[in-house]
């Protein structure tokens, strides 16, 4: 492909001939400024997009004013003036779509070339981690380079027609919960349709990993392929938890002493054996490496659920920035990237999270107690809080665990579900059912459901 800066200039001249954003299309404004190779073209395109997004008239004076405000050198503004003169002379006429495609294609090729160089350097390094990170960044950058800046608008006619015909707005394949916890009260009321980010928070003694493993088992048993990534435990430990749950045996004994042969249970493991996939030892515990591994598994055979244990152990997806990030920024970047992954693959992504130290043993947590960032509260479609009301007992003792759905986008939120946790068997069962919490002080004389 013989790409030159003149290709970029031809696109800019053609766009300047349009004059107003009413004549620009989503295809044109899909390009970000970094898609241009020449710095002056990046500055001009940034000013064009700002005017276009605001619905203002596109002219040399307005764009030049924006460029000066942004600190662009005078030579860039002189380039803008020259392109405007060319547009007045009719040099920009013609179909702009091929010009957009040429610039976008050249940008993708540059990205691939840059990342391939990084990948080549990583292969000469001394760790597999650097190679895994380079592969992940390559996949992520190529994907981002191919995504439009804005999605095409919709007039919602299809949804209106569905309602007027007595049908549900969600198509049938989007109404089914992908994740199943095996707790009837939760499975009935949660909204876990495709594209959702679920965050499960809990104290160390509340069994959040066991709860997530149970969700993976129940979902896989229904034929919903699930991938489980643990940054704390190895393959043997997770396998022992699965066996304990399915076979009703002590997970510690499974690890250390085995047991009597149980051929009659073979059929119980069939669905799980093929649909529960473990990912362990992702390079550097970075989100980039984890995301790349999940995408590879999805391409090998479509996933429905991806579980990551746990959020605070992961490194930021932006390798270049992570050294300067605060804890809140790092976690915020991970939750945003997790949400994008759920939507991109049309799956459920489940992140496990710790609470901050403000939550005491036995105290009921809130959304604000997630460790590290309020971004968790904003990005999550569903947030589940787990806690126990007694001090941590012996590992083999059955514990009462309280569970509250603090966020459930598009579904009901209620008080608490009481569950019984059997640590030895890695099993949660429903206890006393739902307990609705009322906030009497929110409005005098009126009881309203508590809504965190």
Residue pairs with C-beta under 8 A, 6 or more apart in sequence:
1 105
1 106
1 109
3 102
3 106
3 109
5 37
5 38
5 41
7 99
7 102
7 103
7 106
8 36
8 37
8 38
8 41
8 103
9 41
9 83
10 92
10 99
11 96
11 99
11 100
11 102
11 103
12 41
12 44
12 45
12 48
12 83
13 83
13 86
13 87
13 91
13 92
14 87
14 92
14 93
14 94
14 96
14 99
15 24
15 28
15 48
15 58
15 92
15 96
16 48
16 58
16 83
16 84
16 87
16 92
17 87
17 90
17 92
17 93
18 24
18 58
19 57
19 58
19 59
20 57
20 58
21 51
21 52
21 53
21 54
21 55
21 56
21 58
22 55
24 52
26 148
26 150
26 151
26 152
26 153
27 97
27 100
27 148
28 96
28 100
29 49
29 52
29 53
29 149
29 150
30 100
30 104
30 148
30 149
30 150
31 45
31 100
31 103
31 104
31 107
31 149
32 149
33 42
33 43
33 45
33 46
33 49
34 42
34 107
35 45
35 103
35 104
35 107
35 145
36 42
36 45
36 103
36 107
37 106
37 107
37 110
39 76
40 72
40 75
40 76
40 79
40 80
41 79
43 67
43 70
43 72
43 76
44 63
44 67
44 76
44 79
44 80
44 83
46 66
46 67
46 70
47 62
47 63
47 64
47 66
47 67
47 70
47 80
48 58
48 63
50 66
51 57
51 58
51 62
51 63
51 66
52 58
56 62
59 84
60 80
60 81
60 84
63 80
64 77
64 80
64 81
67 76
67 77
67 80
68 77
86 92
104 145
107 145
108 142
108 145
108 146
111 141
111 142
111 145
112 138
112 142
115 134
115 137
115 138
115 141
115 142
116 138
118 134
118 137
118 138
119 131
119 134
119 135
119 138
121 134
122 130
122 131
122 133
122 134
123 131
125 131
127 283
128 283
129 283
129 284
129 289
130 283
131 283
132 282
132 283
132 284
132 289
132 292
133 283
133 284
133 286
133 288
133 289
133 319
135 289
135 292
136 286
136 288
136 289
136 291
136 292
137 288
137 319
139 291
139 292
139 295
140 288
140 291
140 292
140 317
143 344
159 169
162 168
162 169
163 169
168 175
170 193
173 194
174 193
174 194
175 193
176 193
177 187
177 190
177 191
177 192
177 193
178 192
178 193
178 194
178 196
178 219
178 224
178 304
178 305
178 347
178 348
179 190
179 192
179 198
179 215
179 219
179 224
179 304
179 305
179 348
179 350
180 187
180 215
180 218
180 219
180 222
180 224
181 187
181 190
181 211
181 214
181 215
181 218
181 428
182 214
182 215
182 217
182 218
182 428
183 403
183 417
183 419
183 428
183 429
183 430
184 430
185 417
185 430
185 433
185 434
186 384
186 403
186 405
186 417
189 405
189 408
189 411
189 412
189 414
190 382
190 405
190 408
190 411
191 381
191 382
191 408
191 409
191 410
191 411
192 198
192 348
192 382
194 342
194 346
194 347
194 348
195 342
195 343
195 346
195 347
196 342
196 348
196 349
196 381
196 382
196 409
197 335
197 338
197 339
197 342
197 348
197 349
197 351
197 379
197 380
197 381
197 382
198 348
198 349
198 350
198 351
198 380
198 381
198 382
198 383
198 384
199 311
199 335
199 350
199 351
199 352
199 353
199 370
199 376
199 380
199 382
199 383
199 384
200 208
200 211
200 212
200 350
200 351
200 352
200 353
200 383
200 384
200 386
201 208
201 352
201 353
201 354
201 355
201 365
201 369
201 370
201 383
201 384
201 385
201 386
202 208
202 211
202 352
202 353
202 354
202 355
202 385
202 386
202 387
203 355
203 359
203 361
203 365
203 386
203 387
203 388
204 354
204 392
205 361
205 388
205 392
205 399
206 386
206 387
206 388
206 401
206 421
207 386
207 399
207 401
207 421
207 423
207 428
208 309
208 310
208 352
208 386
209 230
209 232
209 233
209 241
209 309
209 310
209 352
210 241
210 421
210 423
210 426
210 427
210 428
211 386
211 421
211 428
212 228
212 307
212 309
212 350
212 352
213 228
213 238
213 241
213 242
213 245
213 426
214 245
214 426
214 427
214 428
215 305
215 307
215 350
216 226
216 228
216 276
216 305
216 307
217 242
217 245
217 246
217 272
217 276
219 226
219 275
219 304
219 305
220 226
220 271
220 272
220 275
220 276
221 271
221 272
221 275
222 271
223 271
223 275
224 275
224 304
224 305
225 275
225 277
225 301
225 302
225 303
225 304
225 305
226 275
226 276
226 277
226 303
226 304
226 305
226 306
226 307
227 277
227 278
227 279
227 294
227 297
227 303
227 305
227 306
227 307
228 238
228 276
228 277
228 278
228 279
228 307
228 309
229 278
229 279
229 280
229 282
229 290
229 293
229 294
229 306
229 307
229 308
229 309
230 237
230 238
230 278
230 279
230 280
230 309
231 282
231 285
231 308
231 309
231 310
231 313
231 314
232 309
232 310
232 313
233 280
233 309
234 280
235 278
235 280
236 255
237 255
238 278
238 280
239 278
240 251
240 252
240 254
240 255
241 251
241 426
242 272
242 276
242 426
243 249
243 251
243 254
244 250
244 251
244 254
244 424
244 425
244 426
244 427
245 425
245 426
245 427
246 265
246 268
246 269
246 272
247 262
247 265
247 268
248 425
248 427
249 259
249 425
250 396
250 424
250 425
251 424
251 425
251 426
252 395
252 424
253 259
277 297
279 290
279 293
279 294
279 297
282 289
282 290
282 293
283 289
284 315
285 313
285 314
285 315
286 314
286 315
286 316
286 317
286 319
287 314
287 315
287 316
287 317
287 333
287 334
287 337
287 338
288 315
288 317
288 319
290 308
290 314
291 317
291 337
291 341
294 303
294 306
294 341
294 345
295 341
295 345
297 303
298 345
298 347
303 345
303 347
304 347
304 348
305 347
305 348
305 350
306 341
306 342
306 345
306 347
306 348
306 349
306 350
307 350
307 352
308 314
308 338
308 349
308 350
308 351
308 352
309 352
310 351
310 352
310 353
310 354
311 331
311 334
311 335
311 351
311 352
311 353
311 354
311 372
311 376
312 331
312 353
312 354
312 371
312 372
314 334
315 322
315 330
316 322
316 325
316 329
316 330
316 333
316 334
317 333
317 334
317 337
318 325
318 333
322 330
325 333
327 372
327 373
328 372
328 373
328 374
328 375
329 373
330 372
331 371
331 372
331 373
331 375
331 376
332 373
332 375
332 376
332 379
334 351
335 351
335 373
335 375
335 376
335 379
335 380
336 375
336 379
338 349
338 351
338 379
339 349
339 379
339 381
341 347
341 349
342 348
342 349
353 370
353 371
353 372
353 376
354 370
354 371
355 365
355 369
355 370
355 371
356 369
356 370
356 371
356 372
358 369
359 365
359 369
359 387
361 388
361 391
361 392
362 387
362 388
362 389
362 390
362 391
363 387
364 385
364 387
364 402
364 404
365 385
365 387
366 385
366 406
366 452
367 376
367 377
367 383
367 385
367 406
367 407
367 452
368 374
368 377
369 385
370 376
370 377
370 383
376 383
377 383
377 407
380 407
381 407
381 408
381 409
381 410
382 405
382 407
382 408
382 409
383 405
383 406
383 407
384 403
384 404
384 405
384 406
385 403
385 404
385 406
386 401
386 402
386 403
387 401
387 402
388 399
388 400
388 401
388 402
388 421
389 400
389 402
390 399
390 400
393 399
395 423
395 424
396 423
396 424
397 423
398 420
398 421
398 422
398 423
399 420
399 421
399 423
400 418
400 419
400 420
400 421
400 431
401 418
401 419
401 420
401 421
401 428
402 416
402 417
402 418
402 419
403 416
403 417
403 418
403 419
404 414
404 415
404 416
404 417
404 437
405 411
405 413
405 414
406 413
406 452
407 413
407 452
413 449
413 451
413 452
414 434
414 436
414 437
414 449
415 434
415 435
415 436
415 437
415 449
415 450
416 434
416 435
416 437
417 430
417 431
417 433
417 434
417 435
418 430
418 431
418 432
418 433
418 435
419 428
419 429
419 430
419 431
420 428
420 429
420 430
420 431
421 427
421 428
422 428
422 429
436 449
437 449
437 450
438 447
438 448
438 449
438 450
439 447
439 448
439 449
439 450
439 451
440 447
442 448
